[in-house]
């Protein structure tokens, strides 16, 4: 958990909650912050007593200080073969979700939760993901890429290709960090500059007005569809991690045909990116009833306000059992619903 991405706080909140849940199922759990090392029980209690997820994510300058440590230091903190039955990854964004740590664990022979290193890298890159979605008949909005901050697409180019409004976001970040809605040409430059503070590539995407939906995939099977109704115009960082800032409905009020359609698209997206374990696929549903995949999350949030736990609960899977199922999927052992191991 933890790490040095802009989603560090969310990762800590997820990891602490997962550790408690697995202990309640009789498992021995050791908590490791990949940025700072092993956490003692006192460290965990101190974090739990605070508000782990702050109103704003850590700033790029804060993260730069933490990132000064070498990858070798991070690798030294990870478990080695024989240290554990499985490494439960509660990391979000950055090296924790982009395949880097997954590759290190592959080299050390430690089973881990979630997707492999290739799938993790594919899903983290929103540009590559969208190409694969389209190749597997998964709807997704039109987009342009900015790969050089000195020569971004002009407002005229964006307007001609996508119209207004557009979403401007880092191509390899999550939790809407660095994301902006741009409604007119005069706002484009500032939005692109902000996104470049968080990544070396920026996506400019057609904005799809409509309902915000999410589908969890657990072991290849789709969980009940959820609908998110945020207090803000989009489901941003504050709405995701502040209680009361969004209404989340599971299952979403949809027809059986609509539910089946978006679940099928979520499963195709899961296959397209070669994902494994548990993932979350996010969509927009337009007023015409068309579904547009926004992104896939290979290590979705597991905080008290997160969506995967709510989707699992709607399927009758309580949080401790959900965590245990995810761990068992990583070990290859059979998953027996409702039974502690």
KEBAFI-226757 format. One line per 5 residues: number of its first residue (from 1); for each residue x, y, z of C-alpha. Coordinates in nm, 4 decimals. Layout:
BEGIN
NUM = X Y Z; ...
END
This chain:
BEGIN
1 = 0.0000 0.0000 0.0000; 0.0969 0.3663 -0.0045; 0.3656 0.4165 -0.2653; 0.4527 0.7449 -0.4326; 0.1721 0.8120 -0.6791
6 = -0.0831 1.0922 -0.6577; -0.3227 0.8273 -0.5229; -0.1019 0.7519 -0.2210; -0.3641 0.8512 0.0384; -0.6333 0.6425 -0.1302
11 = -0.3967 0.3464 -0.1415; -0.3239 0.3705 0.2309; -0.6959 0.3863 0.3090; -0.7598 0.0816 0.0902; -0.4697 -0.1166 0.2330
16 = -0.5536 -0.0549 0.5968; -0.9134 -0.1607 0.5403; -0.8100 -0.4740 0.3498; -0.5650 -0.5727 0.6256; -0.8378 -0.5492 0.8893
21 = -1.0781 -0.7483 0.6724; -0.8327 -1.0312 0.6060; -0.7385 -1.0537 0.9723; -1.1073 -1.0890 1.0559; -1.1061 -1.3990 0.8313
26 = -0.8209 -1.5527 1.0297; -0.5273 -1.4577 0.8079; -0.1903 -1.3200 0.9181; -0.1305 -0.9867 0.7448; 0.1814 -0.7700 0.7302
31 = 0.1321 -0.4145 0.6022; 0.4029 -0.2635 0.3794; 0.4194 0.0935 0.2534; 0.6384 0.0629 -0.0576; 0.7617 0.4199 -0.0008
36 = 0.8555 0.3873 0.3658; 0.8714 0.0193 0.4606; 0.6812 -0.2089 0.6957; 0.4051 -0.0583 0.9070; 0.3745 -0.1585 1.2717
41 = 0.0378 -0.2128 1.4349; 0.0883 0.1245 1.6039; 0.1517 0.2832 1.2622; -0.1696 0.1305 1.1289; -0.3722 0.2510 1.4263
46 = -0.2301 0.6010 1.3952; -0.3231 0.6168 1.0274; -0.6695 0.4788 1.0934; -0.7316 0.7386 1.3641; -0.6544 1.0192 1.1163
51 = -0.8402 1.1103 0.8020; -0.6197 0.9103 0.5665; -0.7591 1.0516 0.2412; -0.7163 1.4288 0.2464; -0.9379 1.6699 0.0528
56 = -0.6676 1.7066 -0.2139; -0.4166 1.4458 -0.3354; -0.0462 1.4860 -0.2564; 0.1114 1.7583 -0.4709; 0.3608 1.6766 -0.7468
61 = 0.6379 1.8370 -0.5370; 0.5553 1.6179 -0.2358; 0.5619 1.3090 -0.4536; 0.8877 1.4161 -0.6172; 1.0549 1.4210 -0.2753
66 = 0.9311 1.0692 -0.2039; 1.0276 0.9489 -0.5523; 1.3880 1.0493 -0.4894; 1.4400 0.6988 -0.3543; 1.5567 0.4515 -0.6173
71 = 1.3501 0.1641 -0.7527; 1.5976 -0.0654 -0.5812; 1.4850 0.0742 -0.2436; 1.1238 -0.0039 -0.3313; 1.2204 -0.3528 -0.4498
76 = 1.3998 -0.4194 -0.1205; 1.0758 -0.3579 0.0689; 0.8731 -0.6073 -0.1333; 0.8292 -0.9659 -0.0119; 1.0498 -1.2419 -0.1534
81 = 0.9685 -1.6014 -0.2412; 0.8639 -1.7839 0.0756; 0.7862 -1.4692 0.2755; 0.4115 -1.4957 0.2191; 0.1401 -1.6922 0.0416
86 = 0.0293 -1.3883 -0.1582; 0.1045 -1.0178 -0.1845; -0.2239 -0.8268 -0.1726; -0.1739 -0.5128 -0.3808; -0.3684 -0.2121 -0.2576
91 = -0.1507 0.0264 -0.4582; -0.3140 0.2790 -0.6910; -0.1481 0.4637 -0.9774; 0.2221 0.5061 -1.0483; 0.4610 0.2143 -1.0106
96 = 0.2079 0.0254 -0.8035; -0.0471 -0.0073 -1.0801; 0.1542 0.0347 -1.4009; 0.3147 -0.3102 -1.4014; 0.6482 -0.2129 -1.2440
101 = 0.5942 -0.3718 -0.9029; 0.4079 -0.6594 -1.0667; 0.7210 -0.7329 -1.2748; 0.9425 -0.7203 -0.9641; 0.7137 -0.9666 -0.7868
106 = 0.7167 -1.1914 -1.0948; 1.0960 -1.1950 -1.0816; 1.0955 -1.2820 -0.7108; 0.8323 -1.5544 -0.7551; 0.5680 -1.4055 -0.5247
111 = 0.1997 -1.4474 -0.6237; 0.0085 -1.1200 -0.6146; -0.3462 -0.9960 -0.6556; -0.4799 -0.8237 -0.9639; -0.3444 -0.8326 -1.3180
116 = -0.0011 -0.9237 -1.4490; 0.2649 -0.6736 -1.5476; 0.1646 -0.6474 -1.9150; -0.2073 -0.6087 -1.8468; -0.1376 -0.3572 -1.5707
121 = 0.0715 -0.1445 -1.8064; -0.1901 -0.1624 -2.0831; -0.4752 -0.0591 -1.8543; -0.2754 0.2277 -1.7034; -0.2184 0.3763 -2.0499
126 = -0.5588 0.5198 -2.1453; -0.4557 0.5705 -2.5086; -0.3552 0.2074 -2.5637; -0.6608 0.0905 -2.3681; -0.8987 0.2758 -2.5978
131 = -0.7393 0.1237 -2.9094; -0.7857 -0.2241 -2.7596; -1.1431 -0.1463 -2.6537; -1.2361 -0.0585 -3.0099; -1.0665 -0.3726 -3.1416
136 = -1.2889 -0.5786 -2.9070; -1.6202 -0.4024 -2.9810; -1.6220 -0.1950 -2.6629; -1.7595 0.1552 -2.7190; -1.5363 0.4471 -2.6241
141 = -1.5392 0.8203 -2.6953; -1.3209 0.9831 -2.9621; -0.9920 1.1314 -2.8437; -0.6676 1.3095 -2.9299; -0.3283 1.2814 -2.7607
146 = -0.0837 1.5513 -2.6548; 0.2660 1.3998 -2.6248; 0.4775 1.7152 -2.6119; 0.3860 2.0024 -2.3770; 0.5468 2.2510 -2.6142
151 = 0.3283 2.1532 -2.9111; -0.0171 2.0457 -2.7888; -0.3108 2.0195 -3.0324; -0.4558 2.3623 -3.1082; -0.8032 2.4627 -2.9951
156 = -0.9098 2.4653 -3.3592; -0.7895 2.1075 -3.4057; -0.9709 1.9934 -3.0901; -1.2917 2.1704 -3.1851; -1.2849 2.0231 -3.5364
161 = -1.2166 1.6654 -3.4146; -1.4120 1.6491 -3.0893; -1.6231 1.9611 -3.0405; -1.6825 2.1145 -2.6972; -1.6804 2.0253 -2.4158
166 = -1.3852 1.7905 -2.3824; -1.2171 1.6102 -2.0950; -0.8446 1.6787 -2.0534; -0.6595 1.4314 -1.8318; -0.3208 1.2673 -1.7730
171 = -0.3023 0.9512 -1.9818; -0.1599 0.7361 -1.7025; -0.3220 0.8560 -1.3797; -0.6345 0.7674 -1.1823; -0.8809 0.9141 -0.9318
176 = -0.9387 1.2059 -1.1753; -0.6089 1.3622 -1.0610; -0.5168 1.6415 -1.3025; -0.8475 1.6112 -1.4908; -1.0451 1.9107 -1.6234
181 = -1.3626 1.9706 -1.8211; -1.2922 2.2229 -2.0964; -1.6028 2.3945 -2.2315; -1.4452 2.6544 -2.4586; -1.1241 2.7119 -2.6478
186 = -0.9851 2.9688 -2.4022; -0.9687 2.7037 -2.1248; -0.7779 2.4408 -2.3213; -0.4192 2.5564 -2.2713; -0.4387 2.5784 -1.8913
191 = -0.6064 2.2376 -1.8683; -0.3363 2.0732 -2.0794; -0.0601 2.2361 -1.8730; -0.2184 2.1115 -1.5500; -0.2487 1.7559 -1.6851
196 = 0.1167 1.7610 -1.7955; 0.2144 1.8290 -1.4324; 0.1037 1.4727 -1.3559; 0.2140 1.2800 -1.6652; 0.4245 1.2918 -1.9821
201 = 0.1214 1.2343 -2.2060; -0.2191 1.4010 -2.1976; -0.5485 1.2745 -2.3385; -0.8110 1.5113 -2.4801; -1.1368 1.3200 -2.4983
206 = -1.4853 1.3951 -2.6247; -1.7148 1.4596 -2.3281; -2.0106 1.2211 -2.3181; -2.3039 1.3692 -2.1300; -2.5135 1.1116 -1.9508
211 = -2.5177 0.8643 -1.6657; -2.2000 0.7502 -1.4883; -2.1874 0.3706 -1.4519; -1.9384 0.1185 -1.3189; -1.9079 -0.2579 -1.3460
216 = -1.6859 -0.4663 -1.1200; -1.5342 -0.7868 -1.2567; -1.4403 -1.0550 -1.0039; -1.2728 -1.3659 -1.1385; -1.4108 -1.2958 -1.4852
221 = -1.7707 -1.2541 -1.3679; -1.9534 -0.9198 -1.3717; -2.0853 -0.7790 -1.0443; -2.4084 -0.5738 -1.0319; -2.3890 -0.2480 -1.2276
226 = -2.3578 0.0667 -1.0187; -2.4647 0.4214 -1.0979; -2.2816 0.7239 -0.9554; -2.4568 1.0575 -0.9155; -2.1908 1.3089 -0.8013
231 = -2.2575 1.6455 -0.6436; -2.0124 1.7989 -0.8916; -2.0406 1.7903 -1.2699; -1.8085 1.4910 -1.2809; -1.7133 1.2185 -1.0347
236 = -1.3945 1.3945 -0.9236; -1.1465 1.3301 -0.6416; -1.3554 1.5079 -0.3791; -1.6750 1.3271 -0.4769; -1.4989 0.9898 -0.4752
241 = -1.3410 1.0170 -0.1335; -1.5637 1.2500 0.0689; -1.8681 1.0938 0.2311; -2.1925 1.2470 0.1085; -2.0433 1.4000 -0.2080
246 = -2.1917 1.1339 -0.4362; -2.4919 0.9039 -0.4425; -2.3981 0.5506 -0.5460; -2.6780 0.3131 -0.6401; -2.6285 -0.0654 -0.6631
251 = -2.7809 -0.2146 -0.8642; -2.8314 0.0750 -1.1047; -3.1934 0.1421 -1.2110; -3.1713 0.0036 -1.5657; -3.3581 -0.2408 -1.7834
256 = -3.2419 -0.6021 -1.7906; -3.1281 -0.5509 -2.1504; -2.9217 -0.2424 -2.0640; -2.7664 -0.4197 -1.7664; -2.6706 -0.7203 -1.9759
261 = -2.5263 -0.4988 -2.2500; -2.2958 -0.2967 -2.0255; -2.1883 -0.6055 -1.8286; -2.0997 -0.7772 -2.1566; -1.8961 -0.4732 -2.2631
266 = -1.7183 -0.4749 -1.9257; -1.6268 -0.8420 -1.9680; -1.4960 -0.7717 -2.3200; -1.2865 -0.4825 -2.1876; -1.1488 -0.7150 -1.9171
271 = -1.0488 -0.9681 -2.1833; -0.9172 -0.7029 -2.4249; -0.6617 -0.5825 -2.1699; -0.5809 -0.9376 -2.0470; -0.6863 -0.8435 -1.6930
276 = -0.7070 -1.0829 -1.4003; -0.8430 -1.1091 -1.0475; -1.0624 -0.8112 -0.9662; -1.1000 -0.4974 -1.1768; -1.3466 -0.2130 -1.2271
281 = -1.4618 -0.0915 -1.5676; -1.6162 0.2580 -1.5849; -1.8701 0.3785 -1.8425; -2.0848 0.6680 -1.9500; -2.4336 0.5975 -2.0855
286 = -2.5536 0.8630 -2.3291; -2.9115 0.9896 -2.3518; -2.9470 0.7688 -2.6625; -2.8652 0.4610 -2.4519; -2.5152 0.4032 -2.5943
291 = -2.2325 0.2937 -2.3638; -1.8844 0.4507 -2.3729; -1.6035 0.2899 -2.1751; -1.3953 0.5460 -1.9875; -1.1212 0.3264 -1.8430
296 = -1.0339 0.0053 -1.6632; -0.8953 0.0067 -1.3090; -0.6741 -0.2957 -1.2369; -0.6410 -0.2204 -0.8640; -0.9653 -0.0381 -0.7825
301 = -1.0130 0.1495 -0.4580; -1.1187 -0.0486 -0.1525; -1.1889 0.2409 0.0851; -1.5105 0.2847 0.2818; -1.6604 0.4870 -0.0064
306 = -1.5224 0.2775 -0.2943; -1.7329 0.1189 -0.5662; -1.6101 -0.2413 -0.5904; -1.7069 -0.3194 -0.2285; -2.0527 -0.1727 -0.2936
311 = -2.0959 -0.3790 -0.6089; -1.9868 -0.6936 -0.4256; -2.2259 -0.6214 -0.1386; -2.5102 -0.5958 -0.3914; -2.4143 -0.9477 -0.5020
316 = -2.4235 -1.0706 -0.1408; -2.0454 -1.0650 -0.0871; -1.9424 -0.8800 0.2282; -1.6111 -0.6961 0.2378; -1.3995 -0.9515 0.4302
321 = -1.5153 -1.2291 0.1971; -1.4464 -1.0097 -0.1067; -1.0873 -0.9516 0.0077; -1.0373 -1.3208 0.0728; -1.1753 -1.4132 -0.2694
326 = -0.9347 -1.1707 -0.4371; -0.6427 -1.3227 -0.2448; -0.7490 -1.6777 -0.3313; -0.7796 -1.5892 -0.7015; -0.4145 -1.4854 -0.6899
331 = -0.3008 -1.8126 -0.5323; -0.4945 -2.0301 -0.7731; -0.6732 -2.2017 -0.4844; -1.0465 -2.2681 -0.5232; -1.2772 -1.9937 -0.4037
336 = -1.5587 -2.1262 -0.1856; -1.8176 -1.8504 -0.1366; -1.8915 -1.7749 0.2279; -1.6249 -2.0037 0.3711; -1.3192 -1.8857 0.5623
341 = -0.9938 -2.0687 0.4894
END
